[in-house]
Amino acid sequence: MANVVDPGPTDTGWMSADQRAEFSRWTVGDRVGQPEDCANLVRFLGSAEGGWVNGQRLHSNGGLR
């Protein structure tokens, strides 16, 4: 089995200041994602503790609404 991680809008250098501000309004934490946000979830999924999570689409997007 495998999992899929949907990171939502993640600031990897492609966003303009206007895009960053707009996407920030759509999340619970009023910020855009950073690469480490998604990486933390992937690290968990690859660990022994995350081994029971399979066949899922996981949203690591700050509650994007």
N, CA, C and O of each residue as an XYZ file, in Angstrom:
260
protein
N       0.823     -1.180      0.000
C       0.000      0.000      0.000
C       0.869      1.246      0.000
O       2.068      1.199      0.277
N       0.242      2.334     -0.312
C       0.938      3.624     -0.341
C      -0.014      4.709      0.137
O      -1.230      4.521      0.166
N       0.543      5.814      0.499
C      -0.225      6.986      0.896
C       0.070      8.118     -0.077
O       1.088      8.112     -0.770
N      -0.824      9.074     -0.117
C      -0.645     10.274     -0.920
C      -0.748     11.463      0.027
O      -1.660     11.528      0.851
N       0.177     12.392     -0.089
C       0.165     13.590      0.745
C      -0.130     14.793     -0.143
O       0.587     15.058     -1.108
N      -1.189     15.515      0.194
C      -1.561     16.749     -0.499
C      -1.060     17.910      0.353
O      -1.643     18.191      1.400
N       0.011     18.595     -0.068
C       0.587     19.645      0.771
C      -0.116     20.989      0.699
O       0.196     21.879      1.491
N      -1.053     21.168     -0.220
C      -1.674     22.476     -0.365
C      -0.643     23.498     -0.804
O       0.455     23.130     -1.221
N      -0.985     24.796     -0.715
C      -0.040     25.819     -1.148
C       1.180     25.857     -0.230
O       1.076     26.158      0.959
N       2.325     25.546     -0.805
C       3.571     25.476     -0.041
C       4.571     26.461     -0.633
O       4.824     26.458     -1.838
N       5.127     27.290      0.217
C       6.056     28.325     -0.234
C       7.441     27.731     -0.453
O       8.245     27.614      0.472
N       7.696     27.360     -1.705
C       9.012     26.844     -2.078
C       9.750     27.845     -2.956
O      10.709     27.491     -3.642
N       9.299     29.094     -2.933
C       9.947     30.139     -3.693
C       9.184     30.596     -4.918
O       9.594     31.554     -5.573
N       8.098     29.943     -5.241
C       7.342     30.291     -6.449
C       6.269     31.341     -6.224
O       5.777     31.929     -7.188
N       5.894     31.591     -4.982
C       4.783     32.495     -4.695
C       5.216     33.950     -4.686
O       6.296     34.296     -4.209
N       4.353     34.788     -5.222
C       4.554     36.231     -5.075
C       4.039     36.625     -3.690
O       3.375     35.829     -3.026
N       4.334     37.816     -3.263
C       3.842     38.302     -1.964
C       2.317     38.333     -1.951
O       1.698     38.020     -0.934
N       1.711     38.708     -3.072
C       0.243     38.736     -3.152
C      -0.344     37.336     -3.032
O      -1.349     37.145     -2.348
N       0.266     36.359     -3.685
C      -0.225     34.986     -3.593
C      -0.082     34.463     -2.170
O      -0.992     33.823     -1.644
N       1.054     34.736     -1.555
C       1.290     34.284     -0.179
C       0.229     34.857      0.748
O      -0.298     34.140      1.599
N      -0.088     36.129      0.598
C      -1.106     36.773      1.440
C      -2.482     36.158      1.188
O      -3.230     35.900      2.130
N      -2.810     35.927     -0.068
C      -4.116     35.347     -0.408
C      -4.250     33.922      0.133
O      -5.250     33.596      0.772
N      -3.260     33.079     -0.116
C      -3.321     31.698      0.377
C      -3.355     31.658      1.904
O      -4.007     30.791      2.485
N      -2.661     32.587      2.554
C      -2.639     32.631      4.019
C      -4.036     32.848      4.590
O      -4.358     32.338      5.663
N      -4.852     33.593      3.883
C      -6.222     33.850      4.350
C      -7.068     32.583      4.330
O      -8.087     32.515      5.017
N      -6.671     31.590      3.566
C      -7.461     30.364      3.403
C      -7.112     29.282      4.411
O      -7.756     28.232      4.415
N      -6.121     29.495      5.264
C      -5.708     28.457      6.200
C      -6.032     28.853      7.630
O      -6.193     30.034      7.938
N      -6.125     27.874      8.485
C      -6.451     28.103      9.891
C      -5.340     28.888     10.586
O      -5.622     29.750     11.419
N      -4.095     28.602     10.257
C      -2.968     29.263     10.910
C      -2.580     30.588     10.295
O      -1.589     31.196     10.701
N      -3.349     31.047      9.317
C      -3.070     32.321      8.638
C      -1.647     32.394      8.097
O      -0.981     33.424      8.204
N      -1.192     31.290      7.516
C       0.117     31.251      6.871
C       0.085     30.178      5.789
O      -0.788     29.310      5.785
N       1.034     30.246      4.885
C       1.147     29.192      3.878
C       2.062     28.110      4.415
O       2.811     28.320      5.369
N       1.987     26.962      3.791
C       2.832     25.860      4.212
C       4.294     26.092      3.890
O       4.640     26.797      2.943
N       5.126     25.493      4.685
C       6.567     25.470      4.453
C       6.946     24.030      4.124
O       6.263     23.110      4.576
N       7.995     23.804      3.364
C       8.361     22.434      2.996
C       8.476     21.494      4.199
O       8.135     20.315      4.103
N       8.950     22.010      5.316
C       9.112     21.133      6.490
C       7.773     20.674      7.068
O       7.722     19.653      7.753
N       6.690     21.408      6.807
C       5.373     20.975      7.286
C       5.007     19.636      6.666
O       4.612     18.709      7.373
N       5.133     19.533      5.376
C       4.837     18.289      4.671
C       5.887     17.223      5.003
O       5.555     16.053      5.190
N       7.142     17.635      5.075
C       8.221     16.695      5.371
C       8.010     16.009      6.715
O       8.325     14.828      6.859
N       7.485     16.723      7.692
C       7.227     16.122      9.005
C       6.194     15.006      8.904
O       6.330     13.971      9.556
N       5.161     15.212      8.088
C       4.152     14.182      7.899
C       4.745     12.979      7.175
O       4.495     11.838      7.565
N       5.518     13.219      6.136
C       6.142     12.122      5.386
C       7.102     11.346      6.276
O       7.169     10.119      6.204
N       7.848     12.064      7.119
C       8.762     11.396      8.055
C       7.975     10.469      8.984
O       8.391      9.338      9.235
N       6.847     10.946      9.489
C       6.014     10.115     10.350
C       5.514      8.877      9.601
O       5.574      7.762     10.121
N       5.027      9.081      8.390
C       4.493      7.954      7.623
C       5.560      6.899      7.337
O       5.251      5.710      7.253
N       6.801      7.326      7.189
C       7.890      6.391      6.932
C       8.461      5.753      8.181
O       9.328      4.883      8.093
N       7.990      6.172      9.336
C       8.508      5.637     10.596
C       7.701      4.418     11.033
O       6.649      4.110     10.472
N       8.212      3.749     12.031
C       7.494      2.602     12.601
C       6.137      3.028     13.158
O       5.165      2.278     13.066
N       6.068      4.225     13.734
C       4.812      4.710     14.304
C       3.746      4.937     13.243
O       2.557      4.801     13.529
N       4.148      5.280     12.022
C       3.193      5.532     10.951
C       2.916      4.323     10.077
O       2.189      4.422      9.088
N       3.485      3.190     10.431
C       3.384      1.995      9.602
C       1.977      1.452      9.413
O       1.729      0.715      8.459
N       1.068      1.792     10.285
C      -0.297      1.271     10.198
C      -1.185      2.142      9.310
O      -2.303      1.748      8.978
N      -0.701      3.309      8.929
C      -1.452      4.224      8.068
C      -1.139      3.848      6.613
O      -0.015      4.029      6.145
N      -2.135      3.331      5.919
C      -1.928      2.878      4.549
C      -3.127      3.196      3.675
O      -4.267      3.189      4.140
N      -2.863      3.473      2.408
C      -3.921      3.698      1.442
C      -4.720      4.961      1.689
O      -5.921      5.003      1.419
N      -4.060      5.995      2.202
C      -4.765      7.217      2.569
C      -4.316      8.405      1.730
O      -3.179      8.453      1.261
N      -5.211      9.352      1.548
C      -4.858     10.664      1.012
C      -4.880     11.609      2.210
O      -5.934     11.874      2.788
N      -3.715     12.106      2.568
C      -3.578     12.955      3.739
C      -3.363     14.398      3.314
O      -2.580     14.675      2.405
N      -4.048     15.300      3.960
C      -3.943     16.723      3.658
C      -3.044     17.389      4.703
O      -3.394     17.461      5.881
N      -1.909     17.863      4.267
C      -0.993     18.596      5.142
C      -1.021     20.043      4.681
O      -0.027     20.567      4.179
N      -2.184     20.692      4.859
C      -2.407     21.987      4.227
C      -2.902     23.073      5.165
O      -3.461     24.074      4.715
N      -2.706     22.890      6.448
C      -3.099     23.934      7.400
C      -4.598     24.172      7.479
O      -5.031     25.260      7.858
N      -5.394     23.176      7.129
C      -6.842     23.339      7.186
C      -7.386     24.173      6.042
O      -8.414     24.833      6.187
N      -6.703     24.148      4.905
C      -7.113     24.926      3.740
C      -8.609     24.804      3.527
O      -9.154     23.702      3.472
N      -9.257     25.931      3.408
C     -10.703     25.913      3.227
C     -11.112     26.723      2.030
O     -12.301     26.819      1.726
